[in-house]
Amino acid sequence: MHFGRAALLGVPRSVMARAGLRGPAASAKFTVVRVTNVQILENATGVGAPPATWPRAELVVELLHKIVYGFATGLVADALAARDGLGPGQRHAAAHPGRRTDAGPLPREAAHTR
């Protein structure tokens, strides 16, 4: 269950990278998804306990493992996605740099390279 769930959760991170959500910020967001997934499934099935009840050392080890997984998965997903160039989100950001209220979505043909 542990490895299968980790492999399955690599799919959303690869989708994030293909869309242009890359780098440490995207990996940090994905790490939150990974920890949330584990807690929901383990507590719903009764095989886990809420983290607030764990010994502190066990909680630290668990979070460190999830952080390493999240960032390692992000590095691989980002590297693979970068082979095809910028993602749609990155192309949109490049077309309209900075925070702007008048930047609508890119036309469909400009958003997708394939």
Secondary structure by P-SEA (a helix, b strand, c coil): caaaaaaaaaaaaaaaaaaccccaaaaaaaaaaaaaaaaaaaaaaccccccccccaaaaaaaaaaaaaaaaaaaaaaaaaaacccccaaaaaaaaccccccccccccccccccc
